[in-house]
């Protein structure tokens, strides 16, 4: 799973996430929080990419949620394409799309 800095969707800078190197969830300070771009792929396609990346790298939903500062409950709902607030659904899609890269 990789992530590009916010505002650089499609940028070639990708950071590999190594489960062994992460001990604490990512936390952003107020000055680091920026708006995410709208997702460019469908939720179904992003979910497929996320699940593939999780399997390839041997990480679980808890790891992804900690790394991206997502709610485990909403992440699970998003992965199962359950009903949730539209804005939250879009934010989860954007964060996950940026995480899996191109």
Secondary structure in CASP SS format (residue, H / E / C, confidence):
PFRMAT SS
TARGET T0000
AUTHOR 0000-0000-0000
METHOD secondary structure of the structure
MODEL  1
X C 1.00
X E 1.00
X E 1.00
X C 1.00
X C 1.00
X C 1.00
X C 1.00
X C 1.00
X C 1.00
X C 1.00
X C 1.00
X C 1.00
X C 1.00
X C 1.00
X E 1.00
X E 1.00
X C 1.00
X C 1.00
X H 1.00
X H 1.00
X H 1.00
X C 1.00
X C 1.00
X C 1.00
X C 1.00
X C 1.00
X C 1.00
X C 1.00
X C 1.00
X H 1.00
X H 1.00
X H 1.00
X C 1.00
X C 1.00
X C 1.00
X C 1.00
X C 1.00
X C 1.00
X C 1.00
X C 1.00
X C 1.00
X C 1.00
X H 1.00
X H 1.00
X H 1.00
X H 1.00
X H 1.00
X H 1.00
X H 1.00
X H 1.00
X H 1.00
X H 1.00
X H 1.00
X H 1.00
X H 1.00
X H 1.00
X H 1.00
X C 1.00
X C 1.00
X C 1.00
X H 1.00
X H 1.00
X H 1.00
X H 1.00
X H 1.00
X H 1.00
X H 1.00
X H 1.00
X C 1.00
X C 1.00
X C 1.00
X H 1.00
X H 1.00
X H 1.00
X H 1.00
X H 1.00
X H 1.00
X H 1.00
X H 1.00
X C 1.00
X C 1.00
X C 1.00
X C 1.00
X C 1.00
X C 1.00
X H 1.00
X H 1.00
X H 1.00
X H 1.00
X H 1.00
X H 1.00
X H 1.00
X H 1.00
X H 1.00
X H 1.00
X H 1.00
X H 1.00
X H 1.00
X H 1.00
X H 1.00
X C 1.00
X C 1.00
END
